[in-house]
Amino acid sequence: MKISRLLSVLSISAVLGIGFVAPARADDPPKEQSFPAPHDMNVSVKMIGPVTQTADLQIVCVFKHKPAGDTLVEAMADFNGKLGGLLAAVRDRDEFVGELGETFLFLPPAGSITPKQVLLIGLGEEKNLSLDTLRVVGRVALREAVRLKAVHVSFAPTIRDQGNKVIEVGEGDQVVIENVVSAYDTEKRLQAQGLAAPFSIADWTIEAGPTFFASAAEKVSRGIDAAASNLGSRLTQPYALPAKCASSAIPAWRLYLF
């Protein structure tokens, strides 16, 4: 009986020109689209939230704390809940205010969420949110990821999940990834010149909800291309000139003053 009903549905679908789509299973992997970036870093847009993403470092952005109460909806509310209220606690106690570029690193409580470490980055006053805000955040995020030696990094803007709709999600993601790619190139140049320890980020994931996935994927790809193009116009001279013997710059007569 069940087979005959399924065949009937398929037949009707064929007649009407409707594609038969099986419902997604609970164990299906999250939708994801990947893009190659300079220095062999893989960038992807993934339909997932910060609670279940597997990463060495999960980055979450937050507005400056409001004494009257912070807005946490959907992914952010779930994130705070799974952490046992940790996010709300450090903010309500004014121990992490969320000034632009301010960071707060912690280890998730045992058994709470999947990422190994969480880094909060402040967005500053919500009324001042702009693309320039996200340019700063992108650079801070990359440099902190390198400092923490995080090979697998996941980034959640979470602006919509704090009730703000000023910036189109894809445009915000594009600005962030442009600055991530640019800052990573600087890190790699420092390493090549012996001015930083060797280290590579394998993958950088930008998290996006179902409504914004398509726009985020399109504009992240565009942002990577724009950043890669701009890298070609960077100066190639070393950041620091070779060190000279300190005594060579001192007049000979001064060497005998004492």
NORMOGI-V777526 format. One record per backbone hydrogen bond with DSSP energy under -0.5 kcal/mol. CO is the residue of the C=O (numbers start at 1). NH is the residue of the N-H. E is the energy in kcal/mol with one decimal. If there is no record, write none. Layout:
co=CO nh=NH e=E
co=CO nh=NH e=E
This chain:
co=1 nh=5 e=-2.0
co=2 nh=6 e=-2.0
co=3 nh=7 e=-2.4
co=4 nh=8 e=-2.0
co=5 nh=9 e=-2.2
co=6 nh=10 e=-2.4
co=7 nh=11 e=-2.5
co=8 nh=12 e=-2.6
co=9 nh=13 e=-2.4
co=10 nh=14 e=-2.2
co=11 nh=15 e=-2.2
co=12 nh=16 e=-2.3
co=13 nh=17 e=-0.9
co=13 nh=18 e=-2.8
co=19 nh=21 e=-0.7
co=20 nh=22 e=-0.5
co=25 nh=28 e=-1.6
co=31 nh=47 e=-3.1
co=33 nh=45 e=-2.6
co=35 nh=43 e=-2.9
co=37 nh=40 e=-0.6
co=37 nh=41 e=-0.7
co=38 nh=41 e=-0.9
co=40 nh=42 e=-0.5
co=41 nh=37 e=-1.8
co=41 nh=43 e=-0.5
co=42 nh=204 e=-2.9
co=43 nh=35 e=-3.5
co=44 nh=46 e=-0.5
co=44 nh=206 e=-3.1
co=45 nh=33 e=-2.4
co=46 nh=48 e=-1.8
co=46 nh=208 e=-2.4
co=49 nh=52 e=-0.8
co=49 nh=53 e=-1.0
co=51 nh=114 e=-2.3
co=53 nh=55 e=-0.6
co=55 nh=116 e=-2.5
co=57 nh=59 e=-0.6
co=57 nh=154 e=-2.6
co=58 nh=119 e=-2.9
co=59 nh=156 e=-2.7
co=60 nh=121 e=-2.2
co=62 nh=123 e=-2.9
co=65 nh=67 e=-0.6
co=66 nh=69 e=-2.3
co=70 nh=72 e=-0.6
co=73 nh=76 e=-1.8
co=73 nh=77 e=-0.5
co=74 nh=78 e=-2.6
co=75 nh=79 e=-2.5
co=76 nh=80 e=-2.6
co=77 nh=81 e=-2.3
co=78 nh=82 e=-2.8
co=79 nh=83 e=-1.4
co=80 nh=85 e=-3.1
co=81 nh=84 e=-1.6
co=83 nh=86 e=-0.6
co=85 nh=89 e=-2.3
co=86 nh=90 e=-2.3
co=87 nh=91 e=-1.2
co=88 nh=92 e=-3.0
co=89 nh=93 e=-1.7
co=90 nh=95 e=-2.4
co=90 nh=96 e=-1.5
co=91 nh=94 e=-1.5
co=97 nh=65 e=-3.2
co=98 nh=124 e=-2.2
co=99 nh=102 e=-2.5
co=102 nh=122 e=-3.0
co=104 nh=120 e=-3.1
co=106 nh=118 e=-2.6
co=109 nh=112 e=-1.9
co=117 nh=58 e=-2.6
co=118 nh=106 e=-2.4
co=118 nh=120 e=-0.5
co=119 nh=60 e=-2.4
co=120 nh=104 e=-1.8
co=121 nh=62 e=-2.2
co=122 nh=101 e=-2.2
co=124 nh=64 e=-2.7
co=125 nh=128 e=-1.4
co=126 nh=129 e=-1.6
co=130 nh=134 e=-1.3
co=131 nh=135 e=-1.6
co=132 nh=136 e=-1.9
co=133 nh=137 e=-2.1
co=134 nh=138 e=-2.3
co=135 nh=139 e=-1.7
co=136 nh=140 e=-2.5
co=137 nh=141 e=-2.8
co=138 nh=142 e=-1.9
co=139 nh=143 e=-2.3
co=140 nh=144 e=-2.5
co=141 nh=145 e=-2.0
co=142 nh=146 e=-2.2
co=143 nh=147 e=-2.4
co=144 nh=148 e=-2.2
co=145 nh=150 e=-2.5
co=146 nh=149 e=-1.3
co=149 nh=151 e=-0.7
co=151 nh=153 e=-0.6
co=151 nh=202 e=-1.5
co=151 nh=203 e=-1.7
co=152 nh=56 e=-2.0
co=152 nh=57 e=-1.7
co=153 nh=205 e=-2.9
co=154 nh=59 e=-3.3
co=155 nh=157 e=-0.5
co=155 nh=207 e=-2.6
co=156 nh=61 e=-1.6
co=159 nh=162 e=-1.6
co=159 nh=164 e=-1.8
co=160 nh=163 e=-2.0
co=161 nh=73 e=-2.7
co=168 nh=172 e=-2.2
co=169 nh=173 e=-2.5
co=170 nh=174 e=-2.2
co=171 nh=175 e=-2.0
co=172 nh=176 e=-2.2
co=173 nh=177 e=-2.5
co=174 nh=178 e=-2.0
co=175 nh=179 e=-1.7
co=176 nh=180 e=-2.1
co=177 nh=181 e=-2.6
co=178 nh=182 e=-2.0
co=179 nh=183 e=-2.4
co=180 nh=184 e=-2.2
co=181 nh=185 e=-1.8
co=182 nh=186 e=-1.6
co=183 nh=187 e=-2.0
co=184 nh=188 e=-2.3
co=185 nh=189 e=-2.1
co=186 nh=190 e=-2.4
co=187 nh=191 e=-2.2
co=188 nh=192 e=-2.2
co=189 nh=193 e=-1.3
co=190 nh=195 e=-3.1
co=190 nh=196 e=-0.7
co=191 nh=194 e=-1.7
co=200 nh=202 e=-0.5
co=202 nh=42 e=-2.5
co=203 nh=153 e=-2.5
co=204 nh=44 e=-2.1
co=205 nh=155 e=-3.6
co=205 nh=207 e=-0.6
co=206 nh=46 e=-2.3
co=209 nh=212 e=-0.9
co=209 nh=213 e=-0.9
co=210 nh=213 e=-0.5
co=212 nh=216 e=-2.5
co=213 nh=217 e=-2.7
co=214 nh=218 e=-2.2
co=215 nh=219 e=-2.4
co=216 nh=220 e=-2.4
co=217 nh=221 e=-1.9
co=218 nh=222 e=-1.6
co=219 nh=223 e=-2.3
co=220 nh=224 e=-2.4
co=221 nh=225 e=-2.0
co=222 nh=226 e=-2.3
co=223 nh=227 e=-2.5
co=224 nh=228 e=-2.7
co=225 nh=229 e=-2.1
co=226 nh=230 e=-2.0
co=227 nh=231 e=-1.7
co=228 nh=232 e=-0.7
co=229 nh=232 e=-0.7
co=230 nh=233 e=-1.4
co=231 nh=234 e=-1.5
co=245 nh=248 e=-1.1
co=245 nh=249 e=-0.6
co=246 nh=249 e=-0.9
co=247 nh=250 e=-1.4
co=249 nh=251 e=-0.5
co=251 nh=254 e=-1.3
co=251 nh=255 e=-0.7
co=252 nh=255 e=-1.0
co=253 nh=256 e=-0.9
co=254 nh=257 e=-1.4
